Amino acid sequence: MSIPIMKTKLMVPTVHGDFIRLARLFKKLKTISEYPLTLIHAGAGYGKSTGLALYAQDESEKCCWYTVSAMDDDIIPFLTYLIHAVRSKFPMFGDELLQYMDQMDRYIREDELNALCSLFINEVVSLQEELVIILDDFHQVEHSLMINRWMEKMIEHRPYQLHIVIASRSRPSWHVLTKMKVSGQVLEVSQKDLKLTVEEMELLFTEFYHVSLTERELQQIYEWTEGWVIALGMMAQHLTENGDLTNVSSQASHSLQELFQYLLFEVFSKQPSMIQQFLEQTCIFEEVSEQKCTNILGIPYSGAMLEELTSKNLFIQKIGEDKYKYHALFREFLEKQFRTKQPERYELLQKQIACFFEQNGQWEQALLFYKKLNKLESMAVILNKYGFAMLQSGKLEGLYDWLSLIPETELNVYYKLWHLKGEVLRYRSAYQEAEYCYDQAIIYAETEQDYLEKSRALEGKARIYLDTIQPYHAERLLYQAIDLREKNEESTTEEIAELYQLLAENLINAGKASKAEKWIQRAKALNVPIKDRHLEARLYLRTGRFKRAKEMLTETQLAMDTDEKKELPQSHRETELLLSLIASFTGDGKRAKELAQDSIDLGLHVEAPFVEACGWIRMGHAVQLTDQQELSLAKQCYETSLQMMDDLHVSRGKAEPQMGLCLLFGRSGEYERAIEAGRNALKETENVHDVWLSALITLSMGLAAIYNRRIEDAIDFLKKAEQLARLTEDDYIKMFCHFWQAVIYYERAENELFMKHFSPFMKLVQLRDYEFIFYHRTMFGPLDLQLFPHLFVEAAKQNVYPDYIARLLHRMGLAKLQSHPGYTLRVQALGPFRIWLGDKEVEERQWQRGKAKELFQLFITHHKQLLPKEEIFQKLWPDQDEVSCARDFKVALNAVNNVLEPQRKARSASFFIKREGTTYGLNPDAVLEMDVTQFEQWIEMGLEEGDKEKALSCLEKGMKYYNGDFLAERRYDGWCSSERERLLIYYLRGAEKLAQLAVRNENYEAAIQWCEKIIERDETWEEAYRLLMYSYYRKNNRPQAIKWYQRCNRILEEELGVRPLEPTLYMYQMIMEAK
């Protein structure tokens, strides 16, 4: 969309000769090129623009000027002007960026905002020259979220040669400013710097206005005006014409604003009536020109009048060839004066201007003038003509504000506005209000026999139910809309094809895949491109064809990056939401989490709470896969989405989070809560006939029953889910229904039923390429993936897909496997010693013999190697002869095997314990989850990580595993002491870095806590004392800092016979010298 450029906004304003160059101000301004960002903030009339204009004239070679106006409060016009400001010095600047913006719709997404920022920064970098950009009157757009976000991103990643200067009536509230201010990267000029002193006032009056004042009079004026430049100018005008302060003194007891209004009136009333009339009429324009005066106001020869006003310093300045601008405060005064004295003439003039703008296609300006006049019918006429174009430009905020002003009486006359308002409300997820608007549009269109508009309103209403996935309610509306559209001669092929696509989407939501495909083909037969890029992808998603769905959605993302038409919020159909769900279904928890976060951010960014709520649902699914230690976070995500759905009055939206809670509660052993959540979810999906989601919910209830050993309930749920999956033609759901029934019948030793379900399970895995379930935890798969090889071994013995199973076992590194226990061995060795077989904890009494437990703990200590039998004898039975050792070892080893594999057949080889010749140890092919391994990995990553936020996250995760010393119950056994010491050092180093990071973040309480934990375990760890000293010093607790130094000094002397190191002594000296 091409934006005409008003060149006067890019010209440095002309400065009158009555401005004093304040030495302290210009000393500051001279340093602008030394700072990335300069902020000049003060109220109106303090000389911000004038001071900057003089600076720009002095530094003309490198300064680019942009006077921001109220009409620039959208990111595209703002950036367009900003680029053209730079082009005034570098004519080729921003070609690529302008081309990119020209192709964009005005509805900007987060990724597009990043792209705009990156392109601008790259263009600046390519200049390879110092550049100062001055943005005057920035307060005109400070309410624009998009502009503020873009500015903050750009300033945060600014190139070194760019210097941004912002003049505004208020200080921006960007988060980045605090950090920049602390690091000395912001030059700030405030109201205080712009106020005149008494001496500067005297210079102004004597040198520029030739008025002599006594010291007492100067002091009086200073007390009245507080050095406010524009008020001093008004005072000078008054003194020039009246000669004394007599009239002013009577106003001095009032506020400064009231005094200023009085002075303005004094200046105005002294003008000839013709000048007064001209000032009042022209003040309506933000910018005045001879052309506007002639064409709109009918004032001939106005150019000479404008020149005369400028020469008289009547608060008007020339900003370009035949372009003038009143000072904002003077303009406000004049308009108020005109409106009060001549209300009818004022209204007539406003109407003339509004009509002029409307006739010239400047309908937003026209709306502004009609709003001033409260001409609501005229506004309704414009919105009726141009409202849908505004909607397609993504101007939701502006449209919502305009439509909110139109009363129902006008909406009933211009009934398309009911439809338009419904669209705006739907995009804002205000579904109840939107439905009311659509219903009104349908009623009035029916009354007027406008069947095309009725069809469009029906379509809009149906879209509510598509957005919130309520296929039952949407279906009838869509068939009605299609019927009306097909019969209407004015309907376009594109509109009809789009309705076919909507019906196909609704059928997908209802689980009717075959019918949906037919309507998609019917739409394609009209030779119109599929408008909804998600449509076919969702068809593939809801029939378990994830690979194809993912390919199409990825293509959609790439296409959206380059496409010239950007989309409005797409409710649950946003690409990121769909990809996140696919990632959870296919076991890519990390990616699911990233995409869910993107969706939440997107919903916040475009003010689409339904999208945000869906993002929280998908985040809950992802957390269940990635953060087994933090399942409460998943619950929090689901509850957040449920609350948002309540606030939006979208009951149907509660089904998926309730399904997530069903799975969560089932896995946590809360069976009754799980089934209650499942039933609540089914109530929603059955109300709207969403068979596909009903199948997933029923499957989830089946899993909850399995986890809690309610086997008969599980069988009933799984059979029902299988029936629903057949109706929806979803092979993914069918596959898991067969799998879990196979598991149940295998455990019951009902071989025939096991085979009945395991065979179709394996067939579907091969047919639909579902092998990912064997290698990644998925939403509906087993928590412990070791269940798969266990079943494979048993199925191979019965000749079920023997070749395929052999290939799978080979890929898993288990090619020669004869048996498998079917679970992961989990060990907690830090703190109290505990082990789990899958999710079942081993009780102390199961060990039977103390030496069996000790033998296993020895294997855990040396889990990366096999130990010779002789070494085991020496460590565990040092005082016995070899024969006794061999006997006791055999008994202990057998007891260990019985504990780890209670279902192992007699005389069969152990899976977890491996023997090679005379060496023994843990089987490297067995899946073993140890807290020691997790602890080590996270701490190592945290210690090596350079980014402090990432380091903090890694270290905190690692520390959660350290519940005490390694094999604390064996503290007196020498064979594990070196491993215990090694892990303790890891703990101390990790705690030290956490304390250091806390100090860097000025979180001294956290630093103190970590240091005290270090000293609890090692009193000689000197860095902990240093950090404690510094933390207490920064907390202004010098006595405590000194006490920690004294303790450090004493402990090091007693334990090691040494003095503290130089850095500690230096720290102590610094504390002692501090005042």
Secondary structure, 3 states (H helix, E strand, C coil): CCCCCCHHHHCCCCCCCCCCCCHHHHHHHCCHHHCCEEEEECCCCCCHHHHHHHHHHHCCCCEEEEECCHHHCCHHHHHHHHHHHHHCCCCCCCHHHHHHHHHCCCCCCHHHHHHHHHHHHHHHHHHCCCEEEEEECHHHHCCCHHHHHHHHHHHHCCCCCEEEEEEECCCCCCCHHHHHHHCCCEEEECHHHHCCCHHHHHHHHHHHCCCCCCHHHHHHHHHHHCCCHHHHHHHHHHHHHHCCCHHHHCCCCCCHHHHHHHHHHHHHHCCCHHHHHHHHHHCCCCCECHHHHHHHHCCCCHHHHHHHHHHCCCCEEEEECCEEEECHHHHHHHHHHHHHHCHHHHHHHHHHHHHHHHHCCCHHHHHHHHHHHCCHHHHHHHHHHHHHHHHHCCCHHHHHHHHHHCCHHHHHHCCHHHHHHHHHHHHCCCHHHHHHHHHHHHHHHHHCCCHHHHHHHHHHHHHHHHHCCCHHHHHHHHHHHHHHHHHCCCCCHHHHHHHHHHHHHHHHHCCCHHHHHHHHHHHHCCCCCCCCCCHHHHHHHCCCCHHHHHHHHHHHHHHHHHCCCCCCCCHHHCHHHHHHHHHHHCCCHHHHHHHHHHHHHHHHHCCCHHHHHHHHHHHHHHHHHHCHHHHHHHHHHHHHHHHHHHHHCCHHHHHHHHHHHHHHHHHCCCHHHHHHHHHHHHHHHHHCCCHHHHHHHHHHHHHHHHHCCCHHHHHHHHHHHHHHHHHHCCHHHHHHHHHHHHHHHHHCCCHHHHHHHHHHHHHHHHHHCCHHHHCCCCCCCCCCCCHHHHHHHHHHHCCCCHHHHHHHHHHCCCCCCCCCCCCCEEEECECCCEEEECCEECCHHHHCCHHHHHHHHHHHHCCCCCEEHHHHHHHHCCCCCHHHHHHHHHHHHHHHHHHHCCCCCCCCCCCCEEEECCEEEECCCCCEEEHHHHHHHHHHHHHHCCCHHHHHHHHHHHHCCCCCCECHHHCCCHHHHHHHHHHHHHHHHHHHHHHHHHHHCCCHHHHHHHHHHHHHHCCCCHHHHHHHHHHHHHCCCHHHHHHHHHHHHHHHHHHHCCCCCHHHHHHHHHHHHCC
